[in-house]
Amino acid sequence: MKRLPLLLLPLLSLFLVQCASESKFENYVTAKKDKLMEGNKVLRFVSYDIPNLTYVEDYDAFTAQSPWRLPDSYEIRDALRTIKMDGGKVARIYTFSVKQAGMSNHIIRAVEGPGQFNEKAFRTFDKVLQIANREGVRLIVPLVDNWWWWGGAGAYAAFRGKEQKAFWTDPQIIHDFEKTIKFVLNRKNSYTGVKYKDDKAILGWETGNELQAPQSWQDTIAAYIRSIDKNHLIIECTNNKLLTEREVADTNFDVLTTHFYTDLKTAVRDVKLDREMTKGKKPYYVGEFGLRNPRNTKAFLDTVINNGISGIMIWSLRFHSRDGGFYQHGLAYHFPGFASDSSIDGKQIVGWMREAAYKINGKPEPPLPIPDPPHMLDINNVYEISWQGSVGATSYKIQRRIDKSKSWKTIADSVSDANVVFRPLFDDTTAQLGDSYYYRAIAQNNSGHSGPSNEVGPVKVKYKMLVDELADTSHIYEMSDSLRFASLRSAVLAKYDFSRLDGTKGAYVIYKVPENIDSISVEAFFTKGECGMTFYASDSLNTFKKVSAKLETFPPYTNFYNFYTPALYTCSEFPANSRYLKIEFNGGSELSRVEIIYDRIHEPNPEIVTLAQEK
């Protein structure tokens, strides 16, 4: 074996110390009777489940055919800093994804087959652990899902051509799952060099999520985890609401947990029974709950706090997207709470959660810290301005300065980034044609405002644009009576676009712009049966002529969700002097977004100018 030169030894020691110092944790979490302990301190928490933390299931860009992608460092950091700012201390991720039969090869899954693993997916989890150590947030990690959402017990069984029930009893399939456990526990983090089984940011391993497994399987898997990892707690999570004496007495498990999506009366009764069952014996926490109503949420939180339960997490937190805005989902909360989440009383519930996170540790809720500066994304035109949001920001100031000027002007004082995602967050309708601008943003909340973001520009205004997100009818010149706004409940099928117009066959909308139409871009969703849209243009309401719009569709990859098909219409040829655009519904379609470019500055072609100069 070669020896290192003596001069390099101090440098190596310094490097190892720096790597170790990245973690804010000195101890593993342990169990002492019915308490979770961090060293000699009791650990209690009110926090969130973050299913997207290692694997995003809500990538809903209009042209994206798959909702799956891996989060990047900004998104992971945003999520964990949210938990920290919320006072939560602990977060629970979702299970490791598993490849399913018939799935597109474009979709990444962490487990690709028996003993086969995707390196990109696990490097993402490496990054999650690195940032969790830096931010001081513990993670609860379930190992397999009972359900099919992104592959679980059924997918493991399918690798061997068998049904899900075989996952619990078939020796070969159990061995396949043990290969995953062995790989996970022994993996060395590519960023920190620490094996997962030695990483203090991990609070414990759940055998799985809401498992409908026989106790013999639970015991076998728990014993296998223990044979490899002596440092972390082992947690049993079943799909039952009530614990049994057998589970409490089972020495294979250190901690127990249950989930609640029942009515308040039932949830309070059952959680008290579970607490009595475990009192003085094992730590117990509520791994998921969702009561929706703010008053019921607060009452359930108080029940957990007042009865000495170790912790509780609500389903679910969705963090900022690297493309601007927040990820959306059916039951998703966005910190620090926004009016746009009124359908689930998000602002009030997020407020109760933060108050309870401090209350469970006997502390008063502090004011929100002043947010960090946001990061402006590249700007192609003044109607498509977006930024990566700041944790704890409730709104943003948008500022611009004209090229060659040093003076910044605030053009919008309170812009939310929680209204849309995968769409521009702001459009500068006051920008003057022909001018060039720089832009920046400032994050703010009740405690103050951040410093300015990076500045982006110059951006030259080459045309005017009407942009209609269909939030209301203010941009529409005329519309038929048969049109209606689509149901909020169907937004999940339409990439969480909450503002769409649904029209029967023959329904129409008309837009009017002050100058000649140059081009259009119209986004729609095809929902069922005969579908599509027809376009007309004219210089008046009486002389509409049909125009030929190019159609592109982006059908989703094979999935179980029955998503609508996104459809994009574009057109750049119109009858002379067209200032009116009519969109007629052919049925089975919803209108999502309309862009009409008009009054374009037609700049000379540089190649033609050069040729003319040469002559």
N, C-alpha and C positions, 0 to 999 in steps of 0.2 A: 504494500500500500504506500502511495506517495504521500509525503508529509508536506503540509503547507509551510511556506516560508514564514519565519517568526514575525516579520514585519506585517504580514497580512492577518495574523491572528487578532490584533486589536480591532482591525477594520471589520473582520467577520463578527466579532463579539458585538461591536456597535450596531452592525446590521441586524443581528438577531434580537438585540434589545429594542431597536426601533420597531421591528415587526411585532414583537410581543406588546409593545406599548400602544400599538394601534387599538388594542382592545380596552374598553372601559371596565371589563369584568375581571375581578380577582378570584371569584369562586364559581363553581358549578352550583346550580340550584339543587337543593336536597329536600327530602321530606322528613319532617319531625312530627310524629303523630298525625294531626290533621292540618298541619301548617306547611306551606312552602317556605323554604329558608334560603336567603342569600347570605352565606356566612352565619353570623349570629342575628341577622335581621329578618323579620317576617316579610314575605313578599305577597302583596295583594294587588290586584289590578282590575281596572275597568278599561276595556280596549275594543279592538276591532279584529275581525277576520279580514285578511287581505288576499283573496284568491288569485289576484293578478300579480302578486309580488315576484313570483318566479316564472310565470307563464301567462301572458296576456290572452284572455279569451274575448276581448271586446275591441279588436282592431276593425273598426267600421268605416274606414275610408271608402268613399263612394265606389271607386273602381276595384277595391280589394275583393278578391273572390274567397278569401279565407279570413275568419275572424281571429285566427291565432297568430301570435308572434311573440318573440322574446323581449322582455323589457330591457331598456338600456340603463346605464349608470344614473343618469339624471332622474329617471322614473323611480328607480329603486330608492335612491336617496330621498326623493320627494315623499315617498310613502313612509319611510322609516322616520324621517324628520317630523312628519305629521303625527305619528304615534308619540314621539318625544314631546312635541309641542302640546299635544292633547293630554299629556300626563299619563299615558297608558302603560308604559314599561314593557308590555308583552304584546306580541301579535301572533296570530295563527295563520299559517299559509295553507294552501290547498295541497293535494297529494301530487306525487310525481306522475306526469301524464304517460299514457301507454298507447302505442300505435294500435289502431283498430283495422279490421279487415276492410278492404276496398277504399282505404283512405288515400288521398292524393299524396304523391311523394314530395309535394311542395310544403306539406305540413310537418313541422318539427314535433317530435314526441321524445320525451326523455328516455323512455324504455322502448326499444325498437323490436325486441324479440327476447327469448330466453337468454340471459347473459349478454345482451347487446344494448349498448347505451349511446346516446347522442352526446358528443363532447360539447357542442355549442350549448345545449340545454344545461349541462352540468357546470359549465363555466359561468353561466348566468347565476346558478345557485351559489357558486364560489363567490361571485361579486355580492350577492345578497348577504352572505355571511360576513364578508369583509366589511361592508357598510354597517351591518347590524352591530358588529363589534365597535366600530368607530362611533356610532350614534348612541350606543348603550341601550339597545332594544333587544330583549330576549325573543326567541322564536320557538313556537310549538310546531312540530313537523309531523303530520300524518303520512304514513307510508303508502297506503293504497286506498282507492275509493271503492265504496260499495256500488256506486252508480256508474252510468255509462258516459257521462258528460264529456270527459276527455280521456276516457279509458281507465278501467280499473280491474276488478276481479274477473269480470266477464271477458275482457281483452286478454288477460293471462291465460284463461281457459281456452280461448279461441286459438291461441298459438298452437295448441295441441289438438285442435279440432273438437273440443268438448264444450259443453254448456257451463254457465257460470257456477252452478251448484258443485261442479267437480273441483272448483278452486279450493274448497274447504276441506276436501277429503283425499283427493288424488295425490299420491306421493310425488309423482313427477312434477305436477304443477306446483305443489308446495315447495319442492326443491327449486323450481324456476324462480319463485318469489324470493326464496332465501338467497339466490344469486344476486337479486337486486339489493336486498338488505346488506349483504356482505360488501357489495360494490359501494353502496352509499356510505356505510359506516367507516370503511377503510379508505375512502377517497381522500387524497391530499389536495387541499385547496390550492389552485394554481396561482392565486394572488398572495396568500399568506403563508403557504407551506404547512398549515395546520390540518391534520386529519379531522374529518367531521366528528369522529368519536371523541376527539380531544378539544372540540371547539366550545368554549364557555357561552357563546351567544345562543346555543341551542338549549332551551329549557328542558325539553324532553321529546321522546319519540312516541307518537300515537301509533298503535298498530294499524289503524286505518280510520277512515271517515264513515261514521254511521253504519258500521258493519253489522250485517245480519249473519254472523258467524257462530258456529258451535263453540262452546267453551274450550273444547279440546284443541281447536285450531288456535284460539287466542293464546292458550297456555304454551303451545308449541312455538309460536312465533315470538312470544315474549321471552321464552327461555333462549331462543336462538339469538335475539338481540342482546340479551344479557351475556351470552358467551363471548361476544365480540366487544361490547361496550360496557365497561364497568362504571363510567362516569355520569351518564345521563339517566334521568327518570324515565320509566316506561309507563305509558298511559293507555288505559283501555277506553275505547270509544265505541259504543254500540248504538244501534238505532232505537234503543229502549229509553223511555222517559224516566222510568223508575229503576233504581239500582237494587241488587239482591244481596242478601247476606253472604252468598257464596262469592260474589265479586269483591265484597269488602274484605273477606277473609283470604282471598287468593293472594299468595305471597309473590306471584309472578309479576304483579302490578303494584307500582308505587302510588299512582294517582288515578282517580276516576273522573269522568266527565259525562255530561248529558247535554242534549240540545232541545230547545223549546220553540215551537211555532204554534202553540195552542192559544186559547183565550187566556186572559189574565188570571181569572179565578183558578183554572186548572193548573196553569204554570206555577202560580204561587204555592198552591197545595203540594204539587209534586216536587218542587225544588226544596221545600221545607222537609219533606219526607226523605229526600236524598241526603240533605244535610244531617238530619238526625241519624240516618243509617251510618254515615261516615264520621260523625263527631267523635273526636278523641282517637280516631283510628287511622284515617287516611285523608290527605288533602283532596278536595273536590272543587271543581270549577264548572261553570256553564260555558261550553265551548262555542255555542251558537245560540242566538235567539233573534226573533223578529216579530214584535207585537204591533209595529206600525204606528199605532196611536201614541202621541207624545205623553199623555197622562198615564197610560198603561206602561209605557216604557219606563217612565220615572218611578212608578210604583214597583215595578219588577227590580229595577236597579236598587232601590231602597231595601227591598226584601233581601237581596243578596248581601248588601253592605251590613245590614243590621243583624243578620244571622251568622256572621263569621265565615261565610263562604270565601274561598281563596280568590276567586275572580270570575269575571263574566266578559264575554265578547259578543258584540252585535254583528250580524251579517248585513252589509259588508261595506268596507271602505274601498272607494275607487279614487286613485290618485291622478295627478296631472299627466297628460300625454306629452311626449316629446314634440308632437306636431302642433301643440297649442290646445288649451281647454282641458277638460277632465274626461277620462274614460266614463262611459255611461253603462248602466246595467239596470235590470228590472227593479231590484231592491238595493240601491247603491246610495251611499252617503258621501258627501263631499265636504271636506273641512275647509274653513270653519263654519260652514252652513250658508246656504244661498236661497233667495226667494224663488229661484227657478226650480227648486226641488220641492215646491209646495204640495205636489200631488202625494208625496209621502211624508209631509211635514218635516222635511229634512233639516231645515235650519233650527227648529226647536229641539228635535231629537239630538242633533249633534251638540247643541248647547247643553242639554242634560247630561250627555255622555262625558263631556269635559268636566263639568261640575262634579259628577260622580267619581271620575278618575282621581280627583284630589280628595274628595270626601272619604273614599274608602281607606285612604292613608292618613286621615285625620288632619288634612291641610285645607286651607281656604283656596279657592280657585284664583290664580293670579291673572292679571291682564294678559292679553295676547302680546307676545313680543312684536316689535316692529319688524315687518318682513324684510327679507333680503331683496336686492334688486332683481327684477326679472331678466330674461335673456330674449332680446328681439331676434326673430327668425328672418331669414332672407326675404326681401320684398321684391316681387316681380312687377307689381303695379299697385297704385295707391288704394285700390279697392280690395286688396287681399293682404291685410296686415295681421300678423299673429306673433305671439311670443310664448316662451315657456314660462309658466306661472311660478309664483313664489308661495311657499308654504305659509299659511295664515293670512294671506292677502284677501280682502273682501272685494276690492275693486282696483282699478288702475287709471292713472292719468296718462293720456297719450299726448305727446308733444312733437312738434315739428319745427324745423327751421328751413328757410329757403336757402338754396345753394349759394355759397359765398357769404352767407350771413352767420354771425355768431349768436344771434338772439333766438332763444327758443320760445315758442308760443304754445300754450295748452289749448288743444282743439277738442278735447273730450275730458271731462273731469271725473267721471265715475263709470268706467266700462267694466262689465263683468266678464270673466272668462269661463263661466259655468253654464252659459246658455247653449252653446254649440260645441261640437267637437268634430275634427276633421273638416272644418269649414273655417274661413277667415273669421277672426274675432272682431275685426273692425274694418270699416271701409271709410275712407276720407272723401266724403262727398263735397267738401268745400275747397279741395285742391283746384288750382287754376290751370286750365289747359295751356300746355307749353312750358310751364314752370317745372323746376326740379327741386326735390325736397329730401331732407334727412329726417328720420323718425327715431324716437326713443320712448320708453315707457317707465312709469314709476308705480311701484306697488304701495298699497295703503290699507290700513285698518284703523280701528278706533284709537290705537296707541300711537299712530304716526305714519310717516311714509318713508319708504326706502330711498336710497340714492338712485340716480338714473341708471337705466339699463345701458348696454352698449348701443351705439347709434348705427343705423343702417341707411345707406344712400350713396350717391344721389339717385332718386327715383324720378324719372321724367314722366309727366302726365301727357300721354300721347293720345288719349281719347276720354270721352265721358262714358259712364256706365250706369245703367239702372240695375240694381241688385235687389231681388225679392226673395227672402228666405221663407215667405209665406207665414210669418209670425202673426200677421193680420191682413186686412184687405187694403191697407193704406196705399200700396203701390199699384193697385189694380184700377184701371180706368173704368171698366165695365165687366160684369160677370153674370152668368145665367143663374136663375133661382135654384136650380137643382144641385148646385155645388155645395159641399159641406167640408168642414175640416175633419180630417181622419181622426179616429179614436186614439187616445194616448196609449191605450192598452196594446194597440197593434204596432207601436213604435219599435218594439223588439224585432219585429219582422222587417222593418225598414231602416236598419242600421241606426236605431235610436234617433231618428229624425222625428222630433215631436211636433213639427209644423208642416203638414201636408194637406193639399186639397184633393178630395176624392170626388170624382165626377162620373155620372152615368153617361151612356152613349149620347152624344150630341151636346153635352154641356160644354161651356166655353168660358175663357177669360180673355180680356182685351187689355193690352198695355199701350200707352202713348208716350212717346219721347219727343223732346223739343226740336231735335234735328234728325236728319236722315239716318235710318238704321244701317249700321255697317255689318254687324254679325251678331249671332245669338248663340248661347249655350244653355240648354235646358235639361235639368236632371229630373227624372221621373222614376217611379217604381211600377213594374208590371206585377199585378197581384194574382189574377186568375183569368182563365178563358180568353176570349177575344180582348185584345188590349192594344194600346198604342195611342198616338196623338197625331193630329194633322195640323199643319201650320199655314197661316195665311198672312199676307201683308198688304198694305195699301197706303195711299195718301189721305184717305178719308174713311169714314165708317161704312160707306156705301159701295166701295169698289174693291173689296178684298179679292186678291188673287192667291191661289195656292202656291206655296213655295216648297221646293224639294229639300228636306232636311236629312242629313246623314245620321243614321242610327247605329249606335254601338251598345251592345248589352254586355253585362258582366255577371253571368249566372254564377251563383255560389257553388263551390266544390260540393261534392256529395256530403250531405249533412242530415241531421235528425231534426232540424229546427224549422224547416219549411219557410226559409227566408224568401222575401220577395226578390225579384230580379231587377237590379239597378239598370236603368236605360239612359243613355246620354244622346241628346239630339244637338247637332250643330248645323249652322247654315251661315254662309257669307255672301249669298247672291239674292238680291231683293229687287222688286220693281222700282223704278225711279221714284224718288221723293217719298219713299215709305217711312211713315212715322207711327203707324199703327201695326201692332202684332196681335194676331188672334190665334189662340191655342185651343183646338177643339179635341175633346176627349172621345175616344172610340170605345170606352168601357174597359173595365178591368185594370185601370191605371190610376196612379196618384201623382200629382205634381209636387215636386220637392224643392226646386230652386230654379230661378230664372235670372239669366244675365243678358242684358241687351247693351251692346256697345254702339255708340253713336258719336257723331262729330269727331271722327278720327283725323288726326294730323297725318297726311300722306307725305312722308319724307321721301326725297329722291333716292333712288337706288345708287349706292356708292360706286358700283361697277359701271353703271351708265354714265355717272358724273365723271369718272376717271377717263372713260373712253372719249367723252366729249371734250375734256380738257386736252387730251393727247392730240385730237384732230385740230 
